[in-house]
Amino acid sequence: MSGLPYVELDLLRYRRDWQEVATEDFRDKVAFVADGDEWIMDGNYSAVRELTWRRADLVVWLDYSLLVVLWRILRRTARRLVTSLMLRFAKSMKSRLAR
């Protein structure tokens, strides 16, 4: 939309299997991106805040109520639990049918 490079900090912080990248490696990746002239960065990690905020022209802070945040966490967790159970069931059925 804006034409600016868009970076999700979660994608730099975690590997595909949601294993955290070492903080030093994470900081190096963020520093590389933040050294660019223009960017949009999505996320907020205290480990890199001084790298991003000092270079930002604008910070948009979404201040949701605790109730909204807790509801979204609960809903997301339930959805992931159900999806995970469905995937395990499908894998189990597939291996049984392959026999």
Secondary structure, DSSP 8 states (H G I E B T S, - for coil): ---S-EEEHHHHHB-TTS-B--HHHHHHHHHHHHTSSS-EEE---TTTHHHHHTT-S--------HHHHHHHHHHHHHHHHHHHHHHHHHHHHHHHHH-
